[in-house]
Amino acid sequence: MNAIAAIVIGMSIILAAVIFAFVGNLLQDTERDPNAGKIDRLTQQLAQQDSEIRGLRSELNTLKGQMADVSGRVMELEKAPPSEPAQTAPAINPQSIQQTAPSPLFTDQFGGMAPREEEGNLTEPMQLAKKRFNENVIRPTPAVLRQILGEPRSTYSTTCAPVTNPKLLHALETRDVGGIRLTMIRPALDSLQQIMARLKKEEPDIYAAIGTAGALCARYVRGSAKSVSSHAWGAAVDLTLKKNLDNMGDNSTQFGLVVLAEFFNEAGWYWGAGYSREDSMHFEVGEALLRKWAAEGKL
């Protein structure tokens, strides 16, 4: 409102100045040339000055109207009751927030992490795994594992049970690898350590995010009463990223597991995304690597 009042005052001063200048010029012309009272020139000047004066008066009236509107609004605001203060959100106590705990993981007979149950009779292979991964890496069948390592135990169920075969027990070891504690056959742990060392150097972010859903677990593949899981021989491991389990069978995978698959394939391991139903978190020793270790006397 102060700004508009200043403009109104300024316009009034300009209007007065224009009128004063016009009258002054007229008097000067009369004094300088008494005989120069030509009707046409005076008429033109008078018309021009009159037009300018009308324009200034119009702008002045407009500003006065705006000033009156602003004054009216100010008076209405002054008479209005005070508004209620804004409601602030209540403070949240972090201790009151319930967080969903991750599903508990099982431990094997040696204290290493044991994997979740698997599903048998699976379908729909993951196309990415078929086209790009597991090339020249063959997944060992239970028959091959029995031939090389023996039968882990005499009976099985769909839940983890201890290994009882003395030969296999002698080949097993529990070790911390890349910050996770696992029980596997000894050369598999050696190979896994090499993979993790390379990963830490080349992909430190993925290395820092790695966790496990377990390794050794003597049981059937879930949904089967005769197919024994490769976890029963300590020849497979399930890995997580930032404690997240990759969903089995959805034909997709976490990006970090794709990177891991390249490292494992190059080391002779098979990626579970190539199963008849995708299991991207699963990595197991390939048949050629297993036979190589047996030939070298490492098992």
N, C-alpha and C positions, 0 to 999 in steps of 0.2 A: 504494500500500500504506500509506503514511503517513496518507493521508486516512481510510482504513478503520479503522486503529488508533485514530485520534483519535475517530472516531464511536463505536467500541466503548467507549472510556474514558468518553466523554460519556454514553452510555446507562447505563453502570454507576453513574455519579454520580447520574443522574436516578432510577434505581431505588432507590438508597440514600436519596435525599432523600425519595422517596414513602413508604418504610417509616418513616423517621424522623418525617415529618410525621404519619403515621397514629398512631404510638405517642404522639407528643406531644399530638395532639388528644384521644386517649383519656384520657391522664393529666389533661389540663386539665379535661375534662368530669367526671372522677371527683372532682377536688379542688373544683371549683366547685359540684357538686351531688352529694353523696355518696349521696343517695337516688334519683338519676336513672338508675340502672342498669337501664333498661328493656330487656328482652330483645329486643324487636322492632327498636328503633332501632339497637342495637349490632349486631344480626345483619345489618341492611341495610347499614350502613357497612362491616362486615367483608367482606360479599360483594362490594361495589363495589370496595373496595381490593384484594381478592384478585384480582378480574378484571383490574384495571389492572396489577397486579404480574405476572400470567401473560402479559399482552400484551407487557410490556416484556421479560420473560425470553425470549419467543419471538423478538422482534426482535433481542435481544442474541445468541441462538444463531445466527440467520441471518447476522448480521454476522461472527460468529466463523467460520462455515463459509466465507463469501466470503473472509475474510482468509487462511484456510488454503489455499484454491485459488490465490489470488494468490501466496502464498509458494512453493507448489509450482511454479508456472510460472516464477517468478524463478529458482529453483534449476535448473530444466531449461535455461533460457536460459544460465545461467552455465556449465553443463557442456557445452553444445553447441559444436562446433568453429566457428571463425570462418568466416564466409561469404566467398566469393571476391569481390574488388572488381568492380564493374560494368565491362563492356567499353565503352570510349569509341570513338566513330566516328573513323576516321582523318581527319586534316585534308585538305581538298581544295585542291589548288593551282589557282587560277583559270586559269593558263596551260596546264594540262593538259586543260582542257575543249575539246573540238572543237566549233566552231560551224559550222553549215551556212551557207555564203555564199550570198547571193541569186544567181539566175541572171544572168550578165553581160548587159548591154544593149548593143545595137549603137549606133554613132554614124553620123550621115549624113555626106555629103561635106563639110559645113561645120563639123562638130564638135558639132552638136546631137544630142539623143537620138533614135534611130530606134525605131519600135514593133515589137512582136512580130508574128509571122505571124497572119493571120486565117484563118477557115474559110469556105468557100463552100458553097452548096447547103444553107442552114440552115433549120430549121423551128421551130415552137412560139414564137410571139411572147410577150413578157412582158406579161401582162394589165395590170399597173400602168401600163406605158408606154403601152399602147393607150388606156386610159381617162382618164389624167390628164395625161400629158406629150406633148410634140411636137405639141400642138394648133396648127394653122395654120403649122407649120414643116415644110417639105418637104425631104427629103434630096436633094441634087443627084445625078443619075445621072452615070456616066462620060461619056455623050454631052454633057451640059450642061457639065461641066468641060472637056472638049475644045473645045467651042465657045467658051468664055470665055477659057481659059488655054492652049489648045493641047495637043499630045501631049507628055508629059514626056520620053519617049525613044522610040527606034524599036523596041526589043525589051525583053521582060520575062521574069522568072522568078519563083519564089516567094521569092527572097531579095532584100534591098535592093540597089539599084544607083543610081549617080549620075543626076541629072537632067541632060539635055543640051540641051533646048530653050532657045534664047537668050531668047525672050520670057518664059518662066516663070522662068528664072534671074534675069532683071532684076526680077521681082516678089518674089523670095524674099529673106528676111533672117534672120540668126541673132541672137537676143537673149535676155537673161536676163529671165524673167518670173516673178515670185513665187518667186524662188529656184531656178528650173529653167531650163536652157538649151535653147532650141528653135529649129528652123528651120521657118518657115512663110511663106506669102504675107504681105506687110507689113500690110495692113489687118486680117488675122486676128490678128496679134500685137497690134495696137492694141486691137482688141476684147477680146482675152484679158486684156490689162493692165487694162482697165476692169472686167472681171468680177472679176479678182483683187483689185483695189483695193476693190471693194464687199464682196467676201467677207471680206477682212481686217478691215473695219470692222464688219460685221454678224455674221460667224461666225469669229472669230479662231482658235478651236480647230481647225476644219476647215482653215482656211487654213494653219495651222502644220503640219498633217499631210500636205499635198499634196506629191506627187512625180510623176514622169512615167515612162511606159514608152515615150515617144518620139512624134515627130510626122512629119517628112519621111521617106518610104521609097518609092522607085519600084519597085513589084513587083505581081504578081498577088495577088488574094485567094487565100489558101491553099485548095487543092482545086479551083481553077479554072484553065483554060488560056487564058481570054479576058477575064475580069472584072478590071479594074485597080482597085486599092485607092484610096480617096480620099486616103490618105496620100501617094500619088505626086505629088499637086499641092500638098502642103503646106497642105491645107485641113482637116486633122483632127489631133487630139491624143488620146493615151491617158494617163489620169491614175491615179495610185495614192494610197492613203491609208496613211500610216505604212509605206511601202515594200511594202504588200501589194497584189497583183494580184487584182482581182475575177474569180472563175471565170466563164468564158464559157459560156453555154448552160444554166445551172442554174436559170433563171427566178427568181433572187433577186439581191439586190444589197446592197452595203454602205450603211448608212444615210447616211453622209456624201455618197455619190454621188447619192443622191436629192435632197439639199439642193443639191448642185452643179447637178443637172439643172434645177432651177427657175431658177437664175441664168443658165445657158446658154440655156435656152428663151426667157427674157425678152429676151436679147440677140440672138436670131435664130439660135441654133445648134441642131442636131439631136442628140438623145441616142441613143446606140447601143443602149440597152435596147429600143428600138422596132424593131430589126432582126427579120427572120424567125427568127433565133436571138439571144437576148439577149446584148449585149456592153456591159455597164454602164460600163466604164471608158472607152469611146470617145465623143468629142464632135467633131462636124464642122460646118463652116459651112453654114447652110441656103441653099437655092437663092435665095430672095428677097434675102437679104443679099448673096450673091455677085453677083447681077445689079445690085444697087444700087451696089456698089463699082465694078463695070465701067462703069456709066453715069456715075459720078462721076470716072472716069479714074484710079482708084486702083490698077488692075491693069495 
